[in-house]
């Protein structure tokens, strides 16, 4: 079996212990879990292999922000679960824009943006 070097899960909807128990067999050496904010809703999980250097800069119920070093190169990566509440989406996007505004290294943002630009 082949596993990605980095694995991001959103809407885990389970306590951290359950997520770890279910994914332990995959052999990831490091992880960060953001537990669900209410039973059966939310939850983020980031797993990575030993050869990656992952510095978690910040995390909350909507994202995990990191700086990653792989093969001698570094970049920022934000793993996002967009705000499901329509009223709070703009607030999250504005926060992210201000938060990463002065970064000079490459930045990757990935996940579920919960935003549709065009049908």
OpenMM code with the backbone's topology and positions (N, CA, C; nanometers):
from openmm import Vec3, app, unit

residues = "UNK UNK UNK UNK UNK UNK UNK UNK UNK UNK UNK UNK UNK UNK UNK UNK UNK UNK UNK UNK UNK UNK UNK UNK UNK UNK UNK UNK UNK UNK UNK UNK UNK UNK UNK UNK UNK UNK UNK UNK UNK UNK UNK UNK UNK UNK UNK UNK UNK UNK UNK UNK UNK UNK UNK UNK UNK UNK UNK UNK UNK UNK UNK UNK UNK UNK UNK UNK UNK UNK UNK UNK UNK UNK UNK UNK UNK UNK UNK UNK UNK UNK UNK UNK UNK UNK UNK UNK UNK UNK UNK UNK UNK UNK UNK UNK UNK UNK UNK UNK UNK UNK UNK UNK UNK UNK UNK UNK UNK UNK UNK UNK UNK UNK UNK UNK UNK UNK UNK".split()
positions = [
    Vec3(0.0835, -0.1190, 0.0000),
    Vec3(0.0000, 0.0000, 0.0000),
    Vec3(0.0874, 0.1246, 0.0000),
    Vec3(0.0372, 0.2276, -0.0610),
    Vec3(0.1075, 0.3548, -0.0667),
    Vec3(0.0256, 0.4579, 0.0105),
    Vec3(0.0938, 0.5315, 0.0969),
    Vec3(0.0282, 0.6352, 0.1746),
    Vec3(0.0932, 0.7690, 0.1430),
    Vec3(0.0155, 0.8757, 0.1365),
    Vec3(0.0755, 1.0073, 0.1125),
    Vec3(0.1659, 1.0471, 0.2288),
    Vec3(0.2604, 1.1342, 0.2009),
    Vec3(0.3507, 1.1815, 0.3062),
    Vec3(0.2773, 1.2645, 0.4094),
    Vec3(0.1685, 1.3248, 0.3667),
    Vec3(0.0895, 1.4120, 0.4521),
    Vec3(-0.0569, 1.3803, 0.4273),
    Vec3(-0.1337, 1.3681, 0.5333),
    Vec3(-0.2758, 1.3356, 0.5207),
    Vec3(-0.3568, 1.4343, 0.6030),
    Vec3(-0.4533, 1.5005, 0.5385),
    Vec3(-0.5419, 1.5942, 0.6069),
    Vec3(-0.6843, 1.5426, 0.5996),
    Vec3(-0.7497, 1.5381, 0.7149),
    Vec3(-0.8897, 1.4969, 0.7230),
    Vec3(-0.9695, 1.6084, 0.7887),
    Vec3(-1.0891, 1.6309, 0.7366),
    Vec3(-1.1778, 1.7293, 0.7979),
    Vec3(-1.3116, 1.6633, 0.8281),
    Vec3(-1.3853, 1.7220, 0.9182),
    Vec3(-1.5124, 1.6644, 0.9623),
    Vec3(-1.4912, 1.5234, 1.0169),
    Vec3(-1.3903, 1.5079, 1.1019),
    Vec3(-1.3654, 1.3761, 1.1613),
    Vec3(-1.4811, 1.3343, 1.2510),
    Vec3(-1.5487, 1.4300, 1.3107),
    Vec3(-1.6689, 1.4097, 1.3929),
    Vec3(-1.6502, 1.3121, 1.5085),
    Vec3(-1.5253, 1.2862, 1.5451),
    Vec3(-1.4971, 1.1920, 1.6530),
    Vec3(-1.3936, 1.2504, 1.7481),
    Vec3(-1.3968, 1.2071, 1.8734),
    Vec3(-1.2928, 1.2502, 1.9670),
    Vec3(-1.1548, 1.2063, 1.9164),
    Vec3(-1.0527, 1.2758, 1.9603),
    Vec3(-0.9160, 1.2488, 1.9153),
    Vec3(-0.8755, 1.1037, 1.9348),
    Vec3(-0.9142, 1.0437, 2.0461),
    Vec3(-0.8765, 0.9048, 2.0734),
    Vec3(-0.9298, 0.8102, 1.9655),
    Vec3(-1.0516, 0.8354, 1.9202),
    Vec3(-1.1134, 0.7503, 1.8178),
    Vec3(-1.0402, 0.7670, 1.6846),
    Vec3(-1.0090, 0.8919, 1.6483),
    Vec3(-0.9379, 0.9179, 1.5233),
    Vec3(-0.8029, 0.8479, 1.5256),
    Vec3(-0.7297, 0.8613, 1.6355),
    Vec3(-0.5984, 0.7963, 1.6460),
    Vec3(-0.6106, 0.6443, 1.6391),
    Vec3(-0.7090, 0.5901, 1.7062),
    Vec3(-0.7291, 0.4451, 1.7062),
    Vec3(-0.7587, 0.3935, 1.5642),
    Vec3(-0.8408, 0.4672, 1.4907),
    Vec3(-0.8790, 0.4247, 1.3558),
    Vec3(-0.7633, 0.4356, 1.2558),
    Vec3(-0.6732, 0.5332, 1.2763),
    Vec3(-0.5679, 0.5577, 1.1784),
    Vec3(-0.4296, 0.5093, 1.2222),
    Vec3(-0.4193, 0.4510, 1.3384),
    Vec3(-0.2910, 0.4060, 1.3908),
    Vec3(-0.2209, 0.3089, 1.2964),
    Vec3(-0.2945, 0.2237, 1.2301),
    Vec3(-0.2381, 0.1225, 1.1413),
    Vec3(-0.1644, 0.1824, 1.0213),
    Vec3(-0.1876, 0.3106, 0.9918),
    Vec3(-0.1260, 0.3726, 0.8754),
    Vec3(0.0207, 0.4089, 0.8968),
    Vec3(0.0652, 0.4121, 1.0216),
    Vec3(0.2070, 0.4302, 1.0507),
    Vec3(0.2607, 0.5720, 1.0428),
    Vec3(0.1766, 0.6717, 1.0485),
    Vec3(0.2271, 0.8088, 1.0515),
    Vec3(0.2961, 0.8333, 1.1846),
    Vec3(0.4079, 0.9055, 1.1799),
    Vec3(0.4866, 0.9265, 1.3016),
    Vec3(0.4434, 1.0492, 1.3799),
    Vec3(0.3775, 1.1434, 1.3147),
    Vec3(0.3372, 1.2669, 1.3824),
    Vec3(0.1972, 1.3074, 1.3394),
    Vec3(0.1337, 1.3854, 1.4255),
    Vec3(-0.0019, 1.4298, 1.3942),
    Vec3(-0.0398, 1.5520, 1.4776),
    Vec3(-0.1441, 1.6182, 1.4338),
    Vec3(-0.2102, 1.7220, 1.5117),
    Vec3(-0.3595, 1.7016, 1.4919),
    Vec3(-0.4315, 1.7002, 1.6012),
    Vec3(-0.5764, 1.6826, 1.5956),
    Vec3(-0.6457, 1.8033, 1.6567),
    Vec3(-0.7499, 1.8484, 1.5898),
    Vec3(-0.8382, 1.9517, 1.6443),
    Vec3(-0.9710, 1.8821, 1.6660),
    Vec3(-1.0097, 1.8609, 1.7922),
    Vec3(-1.1334, 1.7859, 1.8179),
    Vec3(-1.2569, 1.8591, 1.7667),
    Vec3(-1.3636, 1.7844, 1.7423),
    Vec3(-1.4887, 1.8472, 1.6977),
    Vec3(-1.5340, 1.9535, 1.7970),
    Vec3(-1.5943, 2.0600, 1.7447),
    Vec3(-1.6414, 2.1672, 1.8330),
    Vec3(-1.7747, 2.1342, 1.8969),
    Vec3(-1.8449, 2.0330, 1.8458),
    Vec3(-1.9652, 1.9811, 1.9096),
    Vec3(-1.9797, 1.8354, 1.8656),
    Vec3(-2.0498, 1.7539, 1.9410),
    Vec3(-2.0613, 1.6120, 1.9045),
    Vec3(-2.1160, 1.5937, 1.7628),
    Vec3(-2.0421, 1.5182, 1.6826),
    Vec3(-2.0860, 1.4882, 1.5472),
    Vec3(-2.0704, 1.6019, 1.4483),
    Vec3(-1.9897, 1.7028, 1.4816),
    Vec3(-1.9727, 1.8166, 1.3911),
    Vec3(-1.8310, 1.8717, 1.4017),
    Vec3(-1.7624, 1.8791, 1.2889),
    Vec3(-1.6281, 1.9373, 1.2857),
    Vec3(-1.5194, 1.8363, 1.3167),
    Vec3(-1.4043, 1.8867, 1.3460),
    Vec3(-1.2867, 1.8048, 1.3759),
    Vec3(-1.1901, 1.8014, 1.2591),
    Vec3(-1.0633, 1.8283, 1.2865),
    Vec3(-0.9585, 1.8267, 1.1852),
    Vec3(-0.8474, 1.7335, 1.2298),
    Vec3(-0.7787, 1.6735, 1.1330),
    Vec3(-0.6663, 1.5853, 1.1635),
    Vec3(-0.5603, 1.6025, 1.0559),
    Vec3(-0.4362, 1.6199, 1.0992),
    Vec3(-0.3233, 1.6289, 1.0080),
    Vec3(-0.2194, 1.5269, 1.0533),
    Vec3(-0.1813, 1.4380, 0.9621),
    Vec3(-0.0820, 1.3346, 0.9890),
    Vec3(0.0329, 1.3515, 0.8898),
    Vec3(0.1573, 1.3258, 0.9348),
    Vec3(0.2697, 1.3341, 0.8434),
    Vec3(0.3785, 1.2336, 0.8797),
    Vec3(0.4592, 1.2025, 0.7765),
    Vec3(0.5680, 1.1065, 0.7909),
    Vec3(0.6922, 1.1737, 0.8477),
    Vec3(0.7829, 1.0911, 0.8997),
    Vec3(0.8997, 1.1393, 0.9726),
    Vec3(0.9943, 1.2252, 0.8900),
    Vec3(1.0045, 1.2031, 0.7609),
    Vec3(1.1011, 1.2794, 0.6820),
    Vec3(1.0575, 1.4235, 0.6539),
    Vec3(0.9347, 1.4583, 0.6877),
    Vec3(0.8879, 1.5959, 0.6735),
    Vec3(0.9071, 1.6705, 0.8047),
    Vec3(0.9426, 1.7962, 0.7944),
    Vec3(0.9456, 1.8827, 0.9119),
    Vec3(0.8213, 1.9697, 0.9026),
    Vec3(0.7311, 1.9518, 0.9964),
    Vec3(0.6055, 2.0272, 0.9961),
    Vec3(0.5979, 2.1074, 1.1252),
    Vec3(0.5987, 2.2377, 1.1101),
    Vec3(0.5819, 2.3275, 1.2237),
    Vec3(0.4386, 2.3786, 1.2216),
    Vec3(0.3631, 2.3468, 1.3243),
    Vec3(0.2258, 2.3964, 1.3330),
    Vec3(0.2327, 2.5382, 1.3890),
    Vec3(0.1889, 2.6322, 1.3082),
    Vec3(0.1930, 2.7726, 1.3477),
    Vec3(0.0689, 2.8094, 1.4274),
    Vec3(-0.0450, 2.7600, 1.3811),
    Vec3(-0.1715, 2.7928, 1.4455),
    Vec3(-0.2757, 2.6889, 1.4062),
    Vec3(-0.3733, 2.6704, 1.4932),
    Vec3(-0.4850, 2.5823, 1.4599),
    Vec3(-0.6104, 2.6300, 1.5322),
    Vec3(-0.7225, 2.6015, 1.4692),
    Vec3(-0.8524, 2.6339, 1.5262),
    Vec3(-0.9537, 2.5394, 1.4631),
    Vec3(-1.0797, 2.5585, 1.4894),
    Vec3(-1.1813, 2.4668, 1.4372),
    Vec3(-1.1931, 2.4714, 1.2847),
    Vec3(-1.1384, 2.5765, 1.2210),
    Vec3(-1.1504, 2.5906, 1.0764),
    Vec3(-1.0225, 2.5625, 0.9978),
    Vec3(-0.9072, 2.5662, 1.0625),
    Vec3(-0.7859, 2.5414, 0.9855),
    Vec3(-0.6678, 2.5004, 1.0736),
    Vec3(-0.5717, 2.4387, 1.0071),
    Vec3(-0.4414, 2.4103, 1.0662),
    Vec3(-0.3404, 2.4781, 0.9750),
    Vec3(-0.2654, 2.5727, 1.0300),
    Vec3(-0.1686, 2.6471, 0.9513),
    Vec3(-0.0289, 2.5964, 0.9867),
    Vec3(0.0516, 2.5676, 0.8825),
    Vec3(0.1819, 2.5060, 0.9046),
    Vec3(0.2898, 2.5706, 0.8178),
    Vec3(0.4134, 2.5433, 0.8582),
    Vec3(0.5290, 2.5669, 0.7727),
    Vec3(0.5932, 2.4302, 0.7558),
    Vec3(0.6159, 2.3905, 0.6313),
    Vec3(0.6646, 2.2567, 0.6008),
    Vec3(0.7996, 2.2663, 0.5309),
    Vec3(0.8916, 2.1796, 0.5731),
    Vec3(1.0200, 2.1669, 0.5046),
    Vec3(1.0270, 2.0253, 0.4497),
    Vec3(1.0448, 2.0181, 0.3191),
    Vec3(1.0542, 1.8896, 0.2505),
    Vec3(1.1629, 1.9005, 0.1445),
    Vec3(1.2534, 1.8055, 0.1451),
    Vec3(1.3634, 1.8035, 0.0468),
    Vec3(1.4385, 1.9360, 0.0438),
    Vec3(1.4591, 1.9945, 0.1627),
    Vec3(1.5375, 2.1170, 0.1735),
    Vec3(1.4668, 2.2453, 0.1352),
    Vec3(1.3417, 2.2368, 0.1002),
    Vec3(1.2653, 2.3563, 0.0623),
    Vec3(1.1520, 2.3769, 0.1612),
    Vec3(1.1195, 2.5028, 0.1871),
    Vec3(1.0117, 2.5302, 0.2818),
    Vec3(0.8993, 2.6078, 0.2142),
    Vec3(0.7804, 2.5876, 0.2675),
    Vec3(0.6618, 2.6582, 0.2213),
    Vec3(0.5590, 2.6555, 0.3328),
    Vec3(0.4649, 2.7449, 0.3243),
    Vec3(0.3541, 2.7476, 0.4179),
    Vec3(0.2393, 2.6673, 0.3581),
    Vec3(0.1638, 2.6014, 0.4437),
    Vec3(0.0460, 2.5289, 0.3987),
    Vec3(-0.0636, 2.5419, 0.5034),
    Vec3(-0.1806, 2.5803, 0.4581),
    Vec3(-0.2972, 2.5922, 0.5454),
    Vec3(-0.3985, 2.4886, 0.5008),
    Vec3(-0.4397, 2.4052, 0.5947),
    Vec3(-0.5373, 2.3003, 0.5694),
    Vec3(-0.6699, 2.3495, 0.6255),
    Vec3(-0.7648, 2.3715, 0.5365),
    Vec3(-0.8833, 2.4489, 0.5691),
    Vec3(-1.0108, 2.3663, 0.5655),
    Vec3(-1.0942, 2.3885, 0.6636),
    Vec3(-1.2341, 2.3470, 0.6553),
    Vec3(-1.3131, 2.4766, 0.6665),
    Vec3(-1.3621, 2.5246, 0.5527),
    Vec3(-1.4311, 2.6529, 0.5477),
    Vec3(-1.5507, 2.6580, 0.6399),
    Vec3(-1.5817, 2.7761, 0.6815),
    Vec3(-1.6919, 2.7971, 0.7758),
    Vec3(-1.8244, 2.7550, 0.7130),
    Vec3(-1.8946, 2.6569, 0.7738),
    Vec3(-2.0231, 2.6149, 0.7191),
    Vec3(-2.1337, 2.7200, 0.7371),
    Vec3(-2.1194, 2.8049, 0.8385),
    Vec3(-2.2186, 2.9098, 0.8641),
    Vec3(-2.1948, 3.0248, 0.7657),
    Vec3(-2.2914, 3.0487, 0.6761),
    Vec3(-2.2788, 3.1531, 0.5747),
    Vec3(-2.2444, 3.2887, 0.6352),
    Vec3(-2.2979, 3.3166, 0.7528),
    Vec3(-2.2781, 3.4473, 0.8163),
    Vec3(-2.1334, 3.4687, 0.8611),
    Vec3(-2.0587, 3.3598, 0.8819),
    Vec3(-1.9222, 3.3707, 0.9352),
    Vec3(-1.8136, 3.3490, 0.8292),
    Vec3(-1.8523, 3.3198, 0.7060),
    Vec3(-1.7526, 3.2895, 0.6019),
    Vec3(-1.6628, 3.4072, 0.5706),
    Vec3(-1.7186, 3.5251, 0.5525),
    Vec3(-1.6386, 3.6420, 0.5206),
    Vec3(-1.5400, 3.6721, 0.6329),
    Vec3(-1.5836, 3.6555, 0.7554),
    Vec3(-1.4966, 3.6783, 0.8712),
    Vec3(-1.3747, 3.5845, 0.8659),
    Vec3(-1.3963, 3.4579, 0.8319),
    Vec3(-1.2859, 3.3625, 0.8225),
    Vec3(-1.1908, 3.4011, 0.7097),
    Vec3(-1.2444, 3.4349, 0.5915),
    Vec3(-1.1592, 3.4734, 0.4786),
    Vec3(-1.0791, 3.5983, 0.5090),
    Vec3(-1.1409, 3.6972, 0.5721),
    Vec3(-1.0685, 3.8193, 0.6088),
    Vec3(-0.9583, 3.7886, 0.7098),
    Vec3(-0.9874, 3.7023, 0.8035),
    Vec3(-0.8865, 3.6622, 0.9022),
    Vec3(-0.7671, 3.5971, 0.8316),
    Vec3(-0.7943, 3.5047, 0.7405),
    Vec3(-0.6856, 3.4379, 0.6686),
    Vec3(-0.6044, 3.5365, 0.5846),
    Vec3(-0.6708, 3.6255, 0.5136),
    Vec3(-0.6002, 3.7240, 0.4307),
    Vec3(-0.5061, 3.8089, 0.5150),
    Vec3(-0.5541, 3.8576, 0.6280),
    Vec3(-0.4708, 3.9397, 0.7159),
    Vec3(-0.3600, 3.8581, 0.7810),
    Vec3(-0.3912, 3.7364, 0.8144),
    Vec3(-0.2991, 3.6473, 0.8849),
    Vec3(-0.1770, 3.6136, 0.7997),
    Vec3(-0.1959, 3.5930, 0.6701),
    Vec3(-0.0863, 3.5496, 0.5828),
    Vec3(-0.0327, 3.6621, 0.4945),
    Vec3(-0.0769, 3.7814, 0.5165),
    Vec3(-0.0452, 3.8938, 0.4296),
    Vec3(0.1046, 3.9168, 0.4088),
    Vec3(0.1868, 3.9010, 0.5092),
    Vec3(0.3284, 3.9346, 0.4958),
    Vec3(0.4192, 3.8136, 0.4736),
    Vec3(0.3643, 3.7024, 0.4326),
    Vec3(0.4461, 3.5847, 0.4024),
    Vec3(0.5148, 3.6034, 0.2684),
    Vec3(0.6416, 3.5647, 0.2636),
    Vec3(0.7161, 3.5781, 0.1391),
    Vec3(0.7441, 3.4432, 0.0731),
    Vec3(0.7338, 3.3363, 0.1479),
    Vec3(0.7567, 3.2042, 0.0902),
    Vec3(0.6265, 3.1536, 0.0273),
    Vec3(0.6356, 3.0528, -0.0590),
    Vec3(0.5140, 2.9976, -0.1205),
    Vec3(0.4126, 2.9525, -0.0154),
    Vec3(0.2853, 2.9617, -0.0533),
    Vec3(0.1762, 2.9257, 0.0374),
    Vec3(0.0761, 2.8398, -0.0381),
    Vec3(0.0481, 2.7236, 0.0173),
    Vec3(-0.0524, 2.6321, -0.0366),
    Vec3(-0.1702, 2.6305, 0.0590),
    Vec3(-0.2890, 2.6459, 0.0056),
    Vec3(-0.4090, 2.6332, 0.0876),
    Vec3(-0.4937, 2.5223, 0.0259),
    Vec3(-0.5368, 2.4292, 0.1106),
    Vec3(-0.6066, 2.3107, 0.0608),
    Vec3(-0.7165, 2.2724, 0.1586),
    Vec3(-0.8194, 2.2111, 0.1061),
    Vec3(-0.9273, 2.1635, 0.1926),
    Vec3(-1.0632, 2.1871, 0.1313),
    Vec3(-1.1614, 2.1985, 0.2160),
    Vec3(-1.2993, 2.2247, 0.1753),
    Vec3(-1.3284, 2.3698, 0.2092),
    Vec3(-1.3421, 2.4509, 0.1062),
    Vec3(-1.3596, 2.5943, 0.1264),
    Vec3(-1.5027, 2.6305, 0.1628),
    Vec3(-1.5964, 2.5367, 0.1448),
    Vec3(-1.7381, 2.5627, 0.1710),
    Vec3(-1.7845, 2.6924, 0.1035),
    Vec3(-1.7351, 2.7125, -0.0148),
    Vec3(-1.7681, 2.8343, -0.0891),
    Vec3(-1.7820, 2.7949, -0.2355),
    Vec3(-1.8875, 2.8355, -0.2976),
    Vec3(-1.9092, 2.8084, -0.4389),
    Vec3(-1.8987, 2.9410, -0.5127),
    Vec3(-1.8097, 2.9478, -0.6095),
    Vec3(-1.7914, 3.0680, -0.6864),
    Vec3(-1.8968, 3.0785, -0.7964),
    Vec3(-1.9243, 2.9643, -0.8621),
    Vec3(-2.0161, 2.9670, -0.9746),
    Vec3(-2.0757, 2.8277, -0.9923),
    Vec3(-2.2063, 2.8186, -1.0099),
    Vec3(-2.2687, 2.6898, -1.0367),
    Vec3(-2.2388, 2.6534, -1.1779),
] * unit.nanometer
topology = app.Topology()
chain = topology.addChain("A")
for resn in residues:
    res = topology.addResidue(resn, chain)
    for name in ("N", "CA", "C"):
        topology.addAtom(name, app.Element.getBySymbol(name[0]), res)
